[in-house]
């Protein structure tokens, strides 16, 4: 597990108050449908199987964003040497929505500038 970068006891720039943010965009037709055990809730529960969610964005245009703490992420899917957190989250989200026949794409958008989420 990676450490938290600190300067004089507080999280360094980019440390997001002690978290190691990984910003993910979850997109797919119907992925944002709300309601009791709606697709949105199913996706959030699936993501929580792999990492702690720090922030959940607004559902819009069949997509939404989440920030997870990369330090808490479990990239294990099929082999002990799995290291791709995004692929692991994509796999559990895809499996969770398989019964609804919804195709979902999970993308790491951590490097994008503000306002470029389309």
C-alpha positions in Angstrom: 0.0 0.0 0.0 1.3 3.4 -0.9 2.1 6.0 1.7 0.6 9.5 2.0 2.8 12.4 0.9 3.0 14.9 3.8 4.8 18.2 4.4 5.1 19.3 8.0 2.5 16.8 9.1 -0.2 17.8 6.7 -1.1 16.3 3.3 1.0 17.7 0.5 -0.5 19.3 -2.6 -2.5 16.7 -4.6 -2.9 14.7 -1.4 -6.6 15.6 -1.1 -6.6 15.8 2.7 -4.7 12.6 3.2 -6.4 10.6 0.4 -4.7 9.5 -2.8 -7.5 10.5 -5.3 -8.3 8.4 -8.3 -11.0 10.1 -10.3 -13.1 7.7 -12.3 -15.8 8.3 -14.9 -18.5 5.6 -15.1 -20.5 5.8 -18.3 -23.1 3.6 -19.9 -26.8 4.0 -21.0 -28.9 3.7 -17.9 -26.0 3.6 -15.5 -27.3 6.6 -13.6 -30.8 5.4 -13.0 -31.8 5.9 -9.4 -34.3 4.2 -7.1 -34.1 1.4 -4.6 -31.4 -0.9 -6.0 -31.3 1.1 -9.2 -28.3 0.9 -11.5 -26.6 3.9 -9.8 -26.8 2.2 -6.4 -25.7 -1.1 -7.8 -22.6 0.6 -9.3 -21.7 2.5 -6.1 -22.0 -0.8 -4.1 -19.8 -2.6 -6.7 -17.1 0.2 -6.5 -17.1 -0.1 -2.7 -16.0 -3.7 -3.1 -12.7 -2.5 -4.5 -12.0 1.0 -3.0 -13.2 3.5 -0.5 -15.3 6.2 -2.2 -14.4 9.8 -1.2 -16.8 11.7 -3.4 -19.7 10.8 -5.8 -20.6 13.3 -8.5 -23.9 14.2 -10.0 -25.6 11.7 -12.4 -26.0 13.2 -15.8 -26.0 12.2 -19.5 -25.7 8.4 -18.6 -22.5 9.0 -16.6 -21.2 10.1 -13.3 -17.8 10.5 -11.6 -16.5 9.2 -8.3 -13.3 9.9 -6.5 -11.8 6.8 -4.7 -8.9 6.6 -2.4 -6.3 4.7 -4.4 -4.5 3.8 -1.2 -7.5 1.6 -0.2 -8.0 0.0 -3.6 -7.8 -3.7 -4.1 -6.8 -4.4 -7.7 -7.1 -8.2 -7.3 -9.4 -9.7 -9.9 -8.0 -13.0 -11.2 -4.3 -13.1 -10.3 -2.3 -12.0 -7.3 -0.1 -9.7 -9.4 -3.1 -7.6 -10.7 -2.2 -3.9 -10.2 -4.7 -2.1 -12.4 -7.3 -0.6 -10.1 -9.4 0.8 -13.0 -9.6 -2.6 -14.6 -10.6 -4.2 -11.3 -13.4 -1.6 -10.7 -14.5 -2.0 -14.3 -14.8 -5.8 -13.9 -16.9 -5.6 -10.7 -19.2 -2.9 -12.1 -19.7 -4.9 -15.4 -20.5 -8.0 -13.4 -22.9 -6.2 -11.2 -24.8 -4.8 -14.1 -24.7 -8.0 -16.3 -28.2 -9.0 -15.3 -29.5 -5.7 -16.7 -27.5 -6.1 -19.9 -25.9 -2.7 -19.4 -22.6 -2.0 -21.0 -20.4 0.2 -18.8 -17.1 1.9 -19.3 -14.9 2.9 -16.3 -12.2 5.5 -17.3 -9.5 7.1 -15.2 -9.9 10.8 -15.7 -7.5 11.9 -12.9 -5.3 13.7 -15.4 -8.0 15.8 -17.1 -8.4 19.5 -16.4 -11.5 20.9 -14.8 -14.5 21.2 -17.1 -13.2 18.5 -19.5 -15.4 15.6 -18.3 -17.5 15.0 -21.5 
